[in-house]
């Protein structure tokens, strides 16, 4: 998330991992699978609600990955 300015996905802190049912990420394949899961969840939200995560949040600046992280994380 830090490298991509929130464009890719959440930071996967312990709270986010718990909310997503992800255990400790041990390698690149597990990280990519976690990112894919988050992106699929974001896409499903957007399809289901007919809006983007950014518009639904009312936030102007953050990308979807950062909004997702804020929603699941400690705030």
Buried (B, 14 or more C-beta within 10 A) or exposed (E): BEEEEBEBBBBBBEBBBEEBEBEEBEEEEEBEEBBEBBBEBBEEBBEEEEEEBBEEBEEEEBBBBBBBBBBBBEE
